[in-house]
């Protein structure tokens, strides 16, 4: 089995959740899901960087 990148693994999880229906992933109504912004297999543009800065 090939190793999945994190983004591809998220995409696979979304496909699993929607019974393998690509169109249902695109139309997903569960906006509270932590994977929602990543469901199309790529990082969303804009927004905040989630990395924490420990330089304080």
Phi and psi in degrees as a GROMACS rama.xvg file:
@    title "Ramachandran Plot"
@    xaxis  label "Phi"
@    yaxis  label "Psi"
@TYPE xy
-72.2156  145.564  UNK-2
-74.6424  131.406  UNK-3
-93.1441  143.53  UNK-4
-73.9454  161.527  UNK-5
-56.1646  -39.8875  UNK-6
-67.3665  -39.0832  UNK-7
-69.7929  -33.797  UNK-8
-66.2118  -39.3563  UNK-9
-63.7702  -43.8393  UNK-10
-60.6366  -43.0854  UNK-11
-63.3649  -39.1455  UNK-12
-63.6636  -41.4514  UNK-13
-65.5838  -39.9151  UNK-14
-64.2633  -39.3981  UNK-15
-63.2423  -42.5238  UNK-16
-63.8622  -32.206  UNK-17
-101.459  24.6089  UNK-18
56.9095  35.5963  UNK-19
76.7721  9.7585  UNK-20
-92.1172  107.583  UNK-21
-58.0031  -41.8689  UNK-22
-62.5791  -36.0618  UNK-23
-68.7122  -31.2666  UNK-24
-64.0716  -44.8155  UNK-25
-62.6518  -36.7007  UNK-26
-94.4112  11.9838  UNK-27
-49.9893  126.032  UNK-28
-90.9847  -4.60491  UNK-29
-88.1218  76.3642  UNK-30
-72.5957  -11.2122  UNK-31
-86.5906  -5.74908  UNK-32
-66.6363  135.664  UNK-33
-66.668  -18.9413  UNK-34
-94.1451  -2.81783  UNK-35
-52.1142  -48.387  UNK-36
-67.2699  -19.2282  UNK-37
-104.029  1.96428  UNK-38
-62.0907  -22.8586  UNK-39
-87.0701  4.42466  UNK-40
90.2562  14.133  UNK-41
-148.031  159.293  UNK-42
-69.6648  141.214  UNK-43
-69.7374  150.95  UNK-44
-86.5692  153.342  UNK-45
73.1755  -163.268  UNK-46
79.6269  -173.657  UNK-47
-91.4453  153.196  UNK-48
-81.2792  131.4  UNK-49
-87.0633  -6.26161  UNK-50
-71.2171  136.106  UNK-51
-89.7273  145.381  UNK-52
-100.073  118.781  UNK-53
-98.1181  20.033  UNK-54
-83.3114  5.33965  UNK-55
